[in-house]
Amino acid sequence: MRGSASVLHLDLDAFFASVEQRDKPSLRGKPVVVGGTSGRGVVATASYEARAFGVHSAMSTREARARCPHAAFLSGRFDAYRETSRLVMGLLREVSPLVEPLSLDEAFVDLEVAAALGGLDIASVTAFGEELRRRVCEVTGGLTATVGIASSKFMAKVASELDKPDGLTVVAPGDELDLLRPMSVSVIPGVGPATRERLRRAGIHVVHDLEQVSEDELVRLLGKAQGHGLWRLARAQDDRPVVAEREAKSVSVEGTYDTDLTDRRLMEGLLTRQANQVGARLRRHGLSGRTVSIKVRLHDFTTLSRSSTLPSPTDNGATVGRVARSLLADLDTTGGVRLLGVGVSGLADWVQDDLFGEVENEREEVLVLPDAPRRTWSPGIDVMHEELGPGWVWGSGKGVVTVRFETASSGPGPVRSFPVDDPMLSRPAPVASDEGQEAATDPPAP
């Protein structure tokens, strides 16, 4: 355990929704929900204005609409999120060489090697945290971040949850247990609803209760790995280092669909498209993988998964697609499918180039099928009009797309409607960047 508060956890507040509010002046101060926009979609992020109505991440879009029908429901713009994340992660790496990104919107920073830090006393790290938050707001064009600083990764993460949004909490060494003891056991990583219920039945509700239980009893109750881990964290024991490069375990893409899919040819086409996206991501990061898996959620919410391991790693989307389609062939999908996903794990940094070369000539018409779901004008996406300039999709339907013309610096703009095939309306090319943290899994498709 460290003797100083030298681990910092930074969490960008309501990140996806905050980027949307930054870039869309008409949405500032209003409820915004980002994620799947259909009833079967899932909320990825909700702005704090939407959270006031009980909307939260992982909630179904259907329930979110019922709770906050006046919110703006947007499908998301990952290019904008990745670029903003790249700026923040770059800023963090300027202050310390040891930055461990956890996702696009959060990271650990080791302050023991931070060049700009005058010392590790509480006053110094507090001033550093305040200056870092100011610089994050500056570099992102107004986004806020909540920061926690403590003697371990666990306590820094706990601290960053205490003063949201736009806050800073520093936990002095020696104060960890006083902070933890009255908190619910769910504050400890790995204590989800099932584990929490098991602990509740044993009379364990808060961390102080957990601290009174022996390690052997916790192992009997929860199993060796989880029991030992909870016993340590209940005593604020966490010596995990900040690791600058976190090894990706898998790369995957999945989509949730408006209506149950029953056409096997359509499913195969969607899997092939997802496999090509996975292959592109693998190549972008110089990775390959041996194990191909698919995820299928049936009409009754039963979730099935199948996997197959190749003799050598590949980054070829056609190879991944071929295996994914063969895995689908073994499943009974006659009742309908509402979610499909493809993933590759067992990652490596080399490829057996010619092992599957014969699939390169595979016919490509299955990649885009005429009857595949189209999402050309998803709500929230950026668009460009040849005369009116940049804007974003307010909504679409019945052959019409409605656009609000505004940018982050323009102020709220006018709303205009066009035919969906208006030749003057187009989607701008995304900004290319090789930096930043790649999201391993896309949110559910609208």
C-alpha positions as a Markdown table, in Angstrom:
| # | Residue | x | y | z |
|---|---|---|---|---|
| 1 | Met | 0.0 | 0.0 | 0.0 |
| 2 | Arg | 1.2 | 3.5 | -0.8 |
| 3 | Gly | 1.9 | 6.0 | 1.9 |
| 4 | Ser | 0.7 | 8.9 | -0.1 |
| 5 | Ala | -2.4 | 9.9 | -2.1 |
| 6 | Ser | -0.7 | 9.4 | -5.4 |
| 7 | Val | -3.2 | 7.6 | -7.6 |
| 8 | Leu | -5.7 | 9.8 | -9.5 |
| 9 | His | -8.9 | 8.6 | -11.1 |
| 10 | Leu | -10.5 | 10.9 | -13.7 |
| 11 | Asp | -14.0 | 10.4 | -14.9 |
| 12 | Leu | -15.5 | 12.7 | -17.6 |
| 13 | Asp | -19.0 | 13.5 | -16.5 |
| 14 | Ala | -21.9 | 12.0 | -18.6 |
| 15 | Phe | -19.3 | 11.9 | -21.4 |
| 16 | Phe | -21.3 | 11.0 | -24.5 |
| 17 | Ala | -24.2 | 13.3 | -23.6 |
| 18 | Ser | -21.9 | 16.1 | -22.6 |
| 19 | Val | -20.1 | 16.0 | -26.0 |
| 20 | Glu | -23.5 | 16.2 | -27.6 |
| 21 | Gln | -24.5 | 19.2 | -25.5 |
| 22 | Arg | -21.2 | 20.9 | -26.3 |
| 23 | Asp | -21.6 | 20.4 | -30.0 |
| 24 | Lys | -25.4 | 21.1 | -30.1 |
| 25 | Pro | -26.1 | 24.5 | -28.4 |
| 26 | Ser | -29.9 | 23.9 | -28.5 |
| 27 | Leu | -29.5 | 20.9 | -26.2 |
| 28 | Arg | -27.5 | 22.6 | -23.5 |
| 29 | Gly | -29.2 | 22.4 | -20.1 |
| 30 | Lys | -31.8 | 20.0 | -21.5 |
| 31 | Pro | -32.2 | 16.2 | -21.1 |
| 32 | Val | -30.1 | 14.2 | -23.5 |
| 33 | Val | -30.0 | 10.4 | -23.9 |
| 34 | Val | -27.4 | 8.7 | -26.0 |
| 35 | Gly | -27.7 | 5.0 | -27.1 |
| 36 | Gly | -30.1 | 2.9 | -29.1 |
| 37 | Thr | -33.0 | 5.1 | -30.1 |
| 38 | Ser | -35.6 | 2.3 | -30.7 |
| 39 | Gly | -37.6 | 0.6 | -28.0 |
| 40 | Arg | -35.2 | -2.2 | -27.9 |
| 41 | Gly | -32.1 | 0.0 | -27.6 |
| 42 | Val | -30.2 | 0.6 | -24.4 |
| 43 | Val | -29.1 | 3.8 | -22.9 |
| 44 | Ala | -25.4 | 4.3 | -23.1 |
| 45 | Thr | -25.3 | 7.7 | -21.3 |
| 46 | Ala | -27.8 | 10.2 | -20.0 |
| 47 | Ser | -27.1 | 13.8 | -19.2 |
| 48 | Tyr | -27.6 | 14.9 | -15.6 |
| 49 | Glu | -30.8 | 16.7 | -16.7 |
| 50 | Ala | -32.2 | 13.3 | -17.8 |
| 51 | Arg | -30.9 | 11.5 | -14.7 |
| 52 | Ala | -33.1 | 13.8 | -12.7 |
| 53 | Phe | -36.1 | 11.9 | -14.2 |
| 54 | Gly | -34.6 | 8.5 | -13.3 |
| 55 | Val | -32.9 | 7.7 | -16.6 |
| 56 | His | -29.6 | 5.9 | -16.3 |
| 57 | Ser | -27.2 | 3.9 | -18.4 |
| 58 | Ala | -28.1 | 0.3 | -19.2 |
| 59 | Met | -31.8 | 1.2 | -19.0 |
| 60 | Ser | -33.9 | 0.2 | -22.0 |
| 61 | Thr | -34.7 | 3.1 | -24.3 |
| 62 | Arg | -38.4 | 2.3 | -24.0 |
| 63 | Glu | -38.3 | 2.9 | -20.2 |
| 64 | Ala | -36.2 | 6.0 | -20.7 |
| 65 | Arg | -38.7 | 7.5 | -23.1 |
| 66 | Ala | -41.5 | 6.7 | -20.6 |
| 67 | Arg | -39.6 | 8.5 | -17.8 |
| 68 | Cys | -38.4 | 11.4 | -19.8 |
| 69 | Pro | -40.4 | 11.7 | -23.1 |
| 70 | His | -39.2 | 15.3 | -23.7 |
| 71 | Ala | -35.5 | 14.3 | -23.8 |
| 72 | Ala | -33.4 | 14.3 | -27.0 |
| 73 | Phe | -32.7 | 10.7 | -27.9 |
| 74 | Leu | -29.5 | 10.5 | -30.0 |
| 75 | Ser | -27.8 | 7.5 | -31.6 |
| 76 | Gly | -24.3 | 8.7 | -30.8 |
| 77 | Arg | -21.2 | 9.9 | -32.8 |
| 78 | Phe | -18.2 | 7.8 | -31.9 |
| 79 | Asp | -15.8 | 9.8 | -34.0 |
| 80 | Ala | -16.5 | 12.9 | -31.8 |
| 81 | Tyr | -16.2 | 10.9 | -28.6 |
| 82 | Arg | -12.9 | 9.3 | -29.7 |
| 83 | Glu | -11.4 | 12.6 | -30.7 |
| 84 | Thr | -12.4 | 14.2 | -27.4 |
| 85 | Ser | -11.1 | 11.2 | -25.5 |
| 86 | Arg | -7.8 | 11.5 | -27.5 |
| 87 | Leu | -7.4 | 15.1 | -26.3 |
| 88 | Val | -8.0 | 14.2 | -22.7 |
| 89 | Met | -5.7 | 11.1 | -22.7 |
| 90 | Gly | -3.0 | 13.2 | -24.4 |
| 91 | Leu | -3.3 | 15.8 | -21.6 |
| 92 | Leu | -3.0 | 13.1 | -18.9 |
| 93 | Arg | 0.1 | 11.7 | -20.6 |
| 94 | Glu | 1.6 | 15.2 | -20.6 |
| 95 | Val | 1.5 | 15.2 | -16.8 |
| 96 | Ser | 2.5 | 11.6 | -16.1 |
| 97 | Pro | 3.9 | 8.8 | -18.2 |
| 98 | Leu | 1.8 | 6.3 | -16.3 |
| 99 | Val | -1.8 | 6.6 | -17.6 |
| 100 | Glu | -4.1 | 3.7 | -17.6 |
| 101 | Pro | -7.2 | 4.3 | -19.7 |
| 102 | Leu | -10.2 | 2.3 | -18.7 |
| 103 | Ser | -12.5 | 3.5 | -21.4 |
| 104 | Leu | -13.0 | 6.6 | -23.6 |
| 105 | Asp | -14.1 | 8.6 | -20.5 |
| 106 | Glu | -12.0 | 7.5 | -17.6 |
| 107 | Ala | -8.4 | 6.7 | -16.6 |
| 108 | Phe | -6.0 | 6.2 | -13.7 |
| 109 | Val | -2.9 | 8.4 | -13.4 |
| 110 | Asp | 0.1 | 7.6 | -11.3 |
| 111 | Leu | 1.2 | 10.9 | -9.6 |
| 112 | Glu | 4.4 | 9.5 | -8.1 |
| 113 | Val | 6.0 | 10.1 | -11.5 |
| 114 | Ala | 4.2 | 13.3 | -12.5 |
| 115 | Ala | 6.8 | 15.8 | -13.5 |
| 116 | Ala | 4.6 | 18.9 | -12.8 |
| 117 | Leu | 3.7 | 17.9 | -9.2 |
| 118 | Gly | 5.6 | 19.7 | -6.5 |
| 119 | Gly | 5.0 | 17.1 | -3.9 |
| 120 | Leu | 2.7 | 14.4 | -2.7 |
| 121 | Asp | 1.3 | 16.1 | 0.4 |
| 122 | Ile | -2.5 | 16.7 | 0.5 |
| 123 | Ala | -2.3 | 20.4 | -0.4 |
| 124 | Ser | -0.1 | 19.7 | -3.5 |
| 125 | Val | -2.2 | 16.9 | -4.9 |
| 126 | Thr | -5.4 | 18.8 | -4.3 |
| 127 | Ala | -4.0 | 21.8 | -6.2 |
| 128 | Phe | -2.9 | 19.5 | -8.9 |
| 129 | Gly | -6.3 | 17.9 | -9.2 |
| 130 | Glu | -8.0 | 21.3 | -9.4 |
| 131 | Glu | -5.6 | 22.5 | -12.2 |
| 132 | Leu | -6.1 | 19.2 | -14.1 |
| 133 | Arg | -9.9 | 19.7 | -14.1 |
| 134 | Arg | -9.5 | 23.2 | -15.3 |
| 135 | Arg | -7.2 | 22.1 | -18.2 |
| 136 | Val | -9.6 | 19.2 | -19.1 |
| 137 | Cys | -12.4 | 21.8 | -19.4 |
| 138 | Glu | -10.2 | 24.0 | -21.5 |
| 139 | Val | -8.9 | 21.3 | -23.9 |
| 140 | Thr | -12.4 | 19.7 | -24.5 |
| 141 | Gly | -14.2 | 23.0 | -25.1 |
| 142 | Gly | -16.2 | 23.0 | -21.8 |
| 143 | Leu | -16.6 | 19.4 | -20.6 |
| 144 | Thr | -16.3 | 18.7 | -16.9 |
| 145 | Ala | -14.5 | 15.9 | -15.1 |
| 146 | Thr | -14.7 | 14.5 | -11.6 |
| 147 | Val | -11.4 | 13.5 | -10.0 |
| 148 | Gly | -10.6 | 11.3 | -7.0 |
| 149 | Ile | -7.1 | 11.0 | -5.5 |
| 150 | Ala | -6.1 | 8.4 | -3.0 |
| 151 | Ser | -3.5 | 5.8 | -2.0 |
| 152 | Ser | -4.8 | 3.1 | -4.3 |
| 153 | Lys | -6.8 | 2.6 | -7.5 |
| 154 | Phe | -9.8 | 1.2 | -5.6 |
| 155 | Met | -9.9 | 4.2 | -3.2 |
| 156 | Ala | -9.3 | 6.7 | -6.1 |
| 157 | Lys | -12.3 | 5.2 | -8.0 |
| 158 | Val | -14.4 | 5.4 | -4.9 |
| 159 | Ala | -13.4 | 9.0 | -4.3 |
| 160 | Ser | -14.3 | 10.1 | -7.8 |
| 161 | Glu | -17.9 | 8.9 | -7.2 |
| 162 | Leu | -18.4 | 11.1 | -4.2 |
| 163 | Asp | -18.7 | 14.6 | -5.7 |
| 164 | Lys | -20.2 | 14.2 | -9.1 |
| 165 | Pro | -20.4 | 16.1 | -11.4 |
| 166 | Asp | -17.4 | 18.4 | -11.7 |
| 167 | Gly | -15.9 | 17.6 | -8.3 |
| 168 | Leu | -12.7 | 16.7 | -6.6 |
| 169 | Thr | -12.2 | 14.4 | -3.6 |
| 170 | Val | -8.8 | 13.6 | -2.0 |
| 171 | Val | -8.6 | 10.8 | 0.5 |
| 172 | Ala | -5.7 | 11.2 | 2.9 |
| 173 | Pro | -3.7 | 8.0 | 3.7 |
| 174 | Gly | -5.1 | 6.5 | 6.9 |
| 175 | Asp | -8.6 | 7.8 | 6.3 |
| 176 | Glu | -9.7 | 5.0 | 3.9 |
| 177 | Leu | -11.6 | 2.8 | 6.3 |
| 178 | Asp | -13.4 | 5.7 | 7.9 |
| 179 | Leu | -14.7 | 6.6 | 4.5 |
| 180 | Leu | -15.6 | 3.1 | 3.4 |
| 181 | Arg | -17.2 | 1.6 | 6.5 |
| 182 | Pro | -20.6 | 3.3 | 6.3 |
| 183 | Met | -20.9 | 2.7 | 2.5 |
| 184 | Ser | -23.0 | 0.0 | 0.9 |
| 185 | Val | -21.1 | -3.2 | -0.1 |
| 186 | Ser | -22.0 | -2.4 | -3.7 |
| 187 | Val | -19.2 | 0.2 | -3.7 |
| 188 | Ile | -16.7 | -2.6 | -4.0 |
| 189 | Pro | -16.0 | -3.7 | -7.6 |
| 190 | Gly | -17.6 | -7.1 | -8.4 |
| 191 | Val | -20.5 | -6.7 | -6.0 |
| 192 | Gly | -23.4 | -6.7 | -8.4 |
| 193 | Pro | -27.1 | -7.4 | -7.6 |
| 194 | Ala | -26.6 | -11.2 | -7.2 |
| 195 | Thr | -23.6 | -10.9 | -4.9 |
| 196 | Arg | -25.2 | -8.1 | -3.0 |
| 197 | Glu | -28.3 | -10.2 | -2.4 |
| 198 | Arg | -26.2 | -13.1 | -1.2 |
| 199 | Leu | -24.4 | -10.8 | 1.3 |
| 200 | Arg | -27.7 | -9.3 | 2.4 |
| 201 | Arg | -29.0 | -12.8 | 3.3 |
| 202 | Ala | -25.9 | -13.2 | 5.4 |
| 203 | Gly | -26.7 | -10.0 | 7.2 |
| 204 | Ile | -24.0 | -8.0 | 5.4 |
| 205 | His | -25.2 | -4.6 | 4.2 |
| 206 | Val | -22.3 | -2.1 | 4.5 |
| 207 | Val | -18.6 | -2.3 | 4.3 |
| 208 | His | -18.3 | -2.3 | 8.1 |
| 209 | Asp | -20.4 | -5.5 | 8.2 |
| 210 | Leu | -18.1 | -7.0 | 5.6 |
| 211 | Glu | -15.0 | -6.1 | 7.5 |
| 212 | Gln | -16.2 | -8.2 | 10.5 |
| 213 | Val | -16.5 | -11.4 | 8.4 |
| 214 | Ser | -13.4 | -13.7 | 8.3 |
| 215 | Glu | -11.8 | -14.4 | 5.0 |
| 216 | Asp | -12.6 | -18.1 | 5.3 |
| 217 | Glu | -16.3 | -17.3 | 5.8 |
| 218 | Leu | -16.3 | -15.0 | 2.7 |
| 219 | Val | -14.6 | -17.7 | 0.7 |
| 220 | Arg | -17.3 | -20.2 | 1.7 |
| 221 | Leu | -20.0 | -17.7 | 0.9 |
| 222 | Leu | -18.7 | -16.4 | -2.5 |
| 223 | Gly | -15.9 | -18.7 | -3.7 |
| 224 | Lys | -12.2 | -18.4 | -3.4 |
| 225 | Ala | -11.4 | -15.6 | -5.9 |
| 226 | Gln | -14.2 | -13.3 | -5.0 |
| 227 | Gly | -14.2 | -14.0 | -1.3 |
| 228 | His | -10.5 | -13.3 | -1.0 |
| 229 | Gly | -10.8 | -10.1 | -3.1 |
| 230 | Leu | -13.7 | -8.7 | -1.1 |
| 231 | Trp | -12.0 | -9.4 | 2.1 |
| 232 | Arg | -9.0 | -7.4 | 1.0 |
| 233 | Leu | -11.0 | -4.5 | -0.4 |
| 234 | Ala | -13.2 | -4.2 | 2.6 |
| 235 | Arg | -10.0 | -3.4 | 4.4 |
| 236 | Ala | -8.9 | -0.9 | 1.7 |
| 237 | Gln | -6.1 | -3.3 | 0.7 |
| 238 | Asp | -5.2 | -2.7 | -3.0 |
| 239 | Asp | -1.7 | -2.6 | -4.3 |
| 240 | Arg | -2.4 | -2.8 | -8.0 |
| 241 | Pro | -0.1 | -0.6 | -10.0 |
| 242 | Val | -1.2 | 1.9 | -12.7 |
| 243 | Val | -0.4 | 0.1 | -15.9 |
| 244 | Ala | 0.3 | 2.4 | -18.9 |
| 245 | Glu | -0.8 | 0.0 | -21.6 |
| 246 | Arg | -3.8 | -2.1 | -20.8 |
| 247 | Glu | -3.9 | -5.3 | -22.9 |
| 248 | Ala | -7.2 | -5.6 | -24.9 |
| 249 | Lys | -8.8 | -9.0 | -24.3 |
| 250 | Ser | -11.2 | -8.9 | -27.2 |
| 251 | Val | -12.6 | -6.8 | -30.0 |
| 252 | Ser | -16.3 | -7.1 | -30.8 |
| 253 | Val | -19.3 | -5.5 | -32.5 |
| 254 | Glu | -23.0 | -6.1 | -31.8 |
| 255 | Gly | -26.3 | -4.7 | -32.7 |
| 256 | Thr | -29.9 | -4.8 | -31.4 |
| 257 | Tyr | -32.7 | -4.6 | -34.0 |
| 258 | Asp | -36.1 | -3.0 | -34.1 |
| 259 | Thr | -37.9 | -6.1 | -35.1 |
| 260 | Asp | -37.0 | -9.8 | -34.6 |
| 261 | Leu | -34.8 | -11.1 | -37.4 |
| 262 | Thr | -36.1 | -14.4 | -38.9 |
| 263 | Asp | -34.3 | -14.4 | -42.3 |
| 264 | Arg | -31.2 | -16.5 | -42.1 |
| 265 | Arg | -29.6 | -14.8 | -45.1 |
| 266 | Leu | -30.1 | -11.4 | -43.5 |
| 267 | Met | -28.6 | -12.6 | -40.3 |
| 268 | Glu | -25.6 | -14.0 | -42.2 |
| 269 | Gly | -25.2 | -10.7 | -44.0 |
| 270 | Leu | -25.3 | -8.7 | -40.7 |
| 271 | Leu | -22.7 | -11.1 | -39.1 |
| 272 | Thr | -20.5 | -10.7 | -42.2 |
| 273 | Arg | -20.7 | -6.9 | -41.9 |
| 274 | Gln | -19.9 | -7.0 | -38.2 |
| 275 | Ala | -17.0 | -9.4 | -38.9 |
| 276 | Asn | -15.5 | -6.9 | -41.3 |
| 277 | Gln | -15.8 | -4.2 | -38.8 |
| 278 | Val | -14.0 | -6.3 | -36.2 |
| 279 | Gly | -11.3 | -7.2 | -38.8 |
| 280 | Ala | -10.8 | -3.5 | -39.5 |
| 281 | Arg | -10.4 | -2.7 | -35.8 |
| 282 | Leu | -7.9 | -5.5 | -35.4 |
| 283 | Arg | -5.8 | -4.2 | -38.3 |
| 284 | Arg | -6.0 | -0.6 | -37.0 |
| 285 | His | -4.3 | -1.6 | -33.8 |
| 286 | Gly | -1.9 | -4.2 | -35.2 |
| 287 | Leu | -3.7 | -7.1 | -33.5 |
| 288 | Ser | -5.1 | -10.5 | -34.5 |
| 289 | Gly | -7.0 | -13.2 | -32.7 |
| 290 | Arg | -7.6 | -16.9 | -32.7 |
| 291 | Thr | -11.0 | -17.3 | -31.1 |
| 292 | Val | -14.1 | -16.2 | -33.0 |
| 293 | Ser | -17.3 | -16.0 | -31.1 |
| 294 | Ile | -20.9 | -14.9 | -31.8 |
| 295 | Lys | -23.6 | -13.7 | -29.5 |
| 296 | Val | -27.2 | -14.3 | -30.3 |
| 297 | Arg | -30.2 | -13.0 | -28.2 |
| 298 | Leu | -33.4 | -14.7 | -29.1 |
| 299 | His | -36.9 | -13.3 | -29.1 |
| 300 | Asp | -37.5 | -14.5 | -25.6 |
| 301 | Phe | -34.3 | -12.8 | -24.3 |
| 302 | Thr | -32.4 | -16.1 | -24.1 |
| 303 | Thr | -28.8 | -15.2 | -24.9 |
| 304 | Leu | -26.7 | -17.8 | -26.7 |
| 305 | Ser | -23.0 | -17.7 | -27.5 |
| 306 | Arg | -20.8 | -20.0 | -29.5 |
| 307 | Ser | -17.1 | -19.9 | -30.3 |
| 308 | Ser | -14.4 | -21.6 | -32.4 |
| 309 | Thr | -10.6 | -21.4 | -32.1 |
| 310 | Leu | -8.5 | -21.1 | -35.2 |
| 311 | Pro | -5.1 | -22.8 | -35.5 |
| 312 | Ser | -3.4 | -19.4 | -36.0 |
| 313 | Pro | -4.4 | -15.8 | -35.3 |
| 314 | Thr | -6.1 | -13.7 | -38.0 |
| 315 | Asp | -7.2 | -10.1 | -38.6 |
| 316 | Asn | -9.1 | -11.0 | -41.8 |
| 317 | Gly | -12.7 | -9.9 | -41.7 |
| 318 | Ala | -13.7 | -12.5 | -44.3 |
| 319 | Thr | -12.2 | -15.3 | -42.2 |
| 320 | Val | -13.9 | -14.1 | -39.1 |
| 321 | Gly | -17.2 | -13.8 | -41.0 |
| 322 | Arg | -16.9 | -17.3 | -42.4 |
| 323 | Val | -16.4 | -18.8 | -38.9 |
| 324 | Ala | -19.2 | -16.6 | -37.5 |
| 325 | Arg | -21.7 | -17.8 | -40.1 |
| 326 | Ser | -20.7 | -21.4 | -39.4 |
| 327 | Leu | -21.4 | -20.9 | -35.7 |
| 328 | Leu | -24.8 | -19.4 | -36.5 |
| 329 | Ala | -25.7 | -22.5 | -38.6 |
| 330 | Asp | -25.7 | -24.6 | -35.4 |
| 331 | Leu | -28.3 | -22.4 | -33.6 |
| 332 | Asp | -32.1 | -22.6 | -33.9 |
| 333 | Thr | -33.2 | -19.1 | -34.6 |
| 334 | Thr | -36.7 | -19.8 | -36.0 |
| 335 | Gly | -38.4 | -17.9 | -33.2 |
| 336 | Gly | -36.6 | -14.7 | -34.1 |
| 337 | Val | -33.4 | -12.9 | -33.1 |
| 338 | Arg | -33.2 | -9.4 | -31.6 |
| 339 | Leu | -29.4 | -9.1 | -31.1 |
| 340 | Leu | -26.4 | -10.3 | -33.0 |
| 341 | Gly | -22.7 | -9.8 | -32.2 |
| 342 | Val | -19.3 | -11.0 | -33.4 |
| 343 | Gly | -16.1 | -10.9 | -31.4 |
| 344 | Val | -12.5 | -12.0 | -31.6 |
| 345 | Ser | -10.4 | -12.9 | -28.5 |
| 346 | Gly | -7.1 | -14.6 | -27.9 |
| 347 | Leu | -5.4 | -11.5 | -29.2 |
| 348 | Ala | -1.8 | -11.5 | -30.5 |
| 349 | Asp | 0.4 | -9.0 | -32.4 |
| 350 | Trp | 1.1 | -11.2 | -35.4 |
| 351 | Val | -0.8 | -12.8 | -38.2 |
| 352 | Gln | -0.4 | -16.0 | -40.2 |
| 353 | Asp | -0.7 | -14.2 | -43.5 |
| 354 | Asp | -1.4 | -17.0 | -46.0 |
| 355 | Leu | -3.2 | -19.6 | -43.9 |
| 356 | Phe | -6.7 | -18.4 | -44.9 |
| 357 | Gly | -5.7 | -16.6 | -48.1 |
| 358 | Glu | -8.3 | -18.5 | -50.1 |
| 359 | Val | -11.2 | -16.6 | -48.4 |
| 360 | Glu | -10.0 | -13.3 | -49.9 |
| 361 | Asn | -11.9 | -14.0 | -53.1 |
| 362 | Glu | -15.1 | -14.7 | -51.2 |
| 363 | Arg | -18.1 | -13.0 | -52.9 |
| 364 | Glu | -18.9 | -9.7 | -51.2 |
| 365 | Glu | -22.5 | -9.1 | -52.1 |
| 366 | Val | -23.5 | -10.5 | -48.7 |
| 367 | Leu | -21.9 | -7.6 | -47.0 |
| 368 | Val | -24.7 | -5.2 | -47.9 |
| 369 | Leu | -28.1 | -6.8 | -48.5 |
| 370 | Pro | -31.0 | -4.9 | -50.0 |
| 371 | Asp | -33.3 | -5.7 | -47.1 |
| 372 | Ala | -30.8 | -5.0 | -44.4 |
| 373 | Pro | -31.8 | -2.3 | -41.8 |
| 374 | Arg | -30.7 | 1.2 | -43.0 |
| 375 | Arg | -29.9 | 4.0 | -40.5 |
| 376 | Thr | -28.8 | 6.7 | -42.9 |
| 377 | Trp | -30.3 | 9.5 | -40.9 |
| 378 | Ser | -30.1 | 8.4 | -37.3 |
| 379 | Pro | -31.0 | 11.2 | -34.8 |
| 380 | Gly | -28.0 | 13.2 | -33.7 |
| 381 | Ile | -25.6 | 12.4 | -36.5 |
| 382 | Asp | -23.7 | 15.2 | -38.3 |
| 383 | Val | -24.8 | 16.3 | -41.7 |
| 384 | Met | -23.8 | 19.0 | -44.3 |
| 385 | His | -26.0 | 20.9 | -46.6 |
| 386 | Glu | -24.4 | 22.5 | -49.6 |
| 387 | Glu | -26.1 | 25.9 | -49.0 |
| 388 | Leu | -27.0 | 25.9 | -45.3 |
| 389 | Gly | -23.8 | 24.4 | -44.0 |
| 390 | Pro | -23.3 | 22.0 | -41.1 |
| 391 | Gly | -26.0 | 20.7 | -38.8 |
| 392 | Trp | -27.3 | 17.5 | -37.2 |
| 393 | Val | -30.3 | 15.2 | -37.6 |
| 394 | Trp | -33.2 | 16.2 | -35.4 |
| 395 | Gly | -35.3 | 13.3 | -36.6 |
| 396 | Ser | -36.5 | 11.4 | -39.7 |
| 397 | Gly | -39.4 | 9.4 | -41.0 |
| 398 | Lys | -41.9 | 9.1 | -43.8 |
| 399 | Gly | -39.4 | 10.1 | -46.4 |
| 400 | Val | -38.4 | 13.3 | -44.6 |
| 401 | Val | -35.3 | 14.2 | -42.6 |
| 402 | Thr | -35.3 | 17.2 | -40.2 |
| 403 | Val | -32.0 | 19.0 | -39.5 |
| 404 | Arg | -31.1 | 21.7 | -37.0 |
| 405 | Phe | -28.3 | 23.9 | -38.4 |
| 406 | Glu | -25.9 | 24.8 | -35.6 |
| 407 | Thr | -22.4 | 24.1 | -34.4 |
| 408 | Ala | -20.6 | 24.2 | -31.0 |
| 409 | Ser | -19.7 | 27.9 | -31.6 |
| 410 | Ser | -22.8 | 29.1 | -33.5 |
| 411 | Gly | -25.5 | 29.2 | -30.9 |
| 412 | Pro | -28.9 | 27.5 | -31.3 |
| 413 | Gly | -29.8 | 27.3 | -35.0 |
| 414 | Pro | -32.8 | 27.0 | -37.3 |
| 415 | Val | -34.6 | 23.7 | -38.1 |
| 416 | Arg | -35.3 | 22.7 | -41.7 |
| 417 | Ser | -36.8 | 19.6 | -43.3 |
| 418 | Phe | -35.8 | 17.9 | -46.5 |
| 419 | Pro | -36.6 | 14.7 | -48.5 |
| 420 | Val | -34.4 | 11.9 | -47.3 |
| 421 | Asp | -32.8 | 11.7 | -50.8 |
| 422 | Asp | -32.1 | 15.4 | -51.1 |
| 423 | Pro | -28.8 | 15.6 | -53.1 |
| 424 | Met | -27.7 | 18.7 | -51.3 |
| 425 | Leu | -27.6 | 16.9 | -48.0 |
| 426 | Ser | -24.8 | 14.6 | -47.1 |
| 427 | Arg | -22.8 | 13.2 | -44.2 |
| 428 | Pro | -19.4 | 14.7 | -43.7 |
| 429 | Ala | -16.3 | 12.4 | -43.7 |
| 430 | Pro | -15.2 | 11.5 | -40.2 |
| 431 | Val | -11.9 | 13.0 | -38.9 |
| 432 | Ala | -9.2 | 10.3 | -39.1 |
| 433 | Ser | -7.1 | 9.7 | -36.1 |
| 434 | Asp | -4.8 | 6.9 | -35.1 |
| 435 | Glu | -4.7 | 7.9 | -31.5 |
| 436 | Gly | -7.0 | 7.5 | -28.6 |
| 437 | Gln | -8.8 | 4.6 | -27.0 |
| 438 | Glu | -10.8 | 2.3 | -29.3 |
| 439 | Ala | -14.2 | 1.2 | -27.9 |
| 440 | Ala | -14.2 | -2.6 | -27.7 |
| 441 | Thr | -17.9 | -2.9 | -28.2 |
| 442 | Asp | -20.4 | -0.6 | -29.9 |
| 443 | Pro | -23.6 | 0.3 | -28.1 |
| 444 | Pro | -26.8 | -1.3 | -29.4 |
| 445 | Ala | -27.8 | -0.2 | -32.8 |
| 446 | Pro | -30.9 | 1.9 | -33.0 |
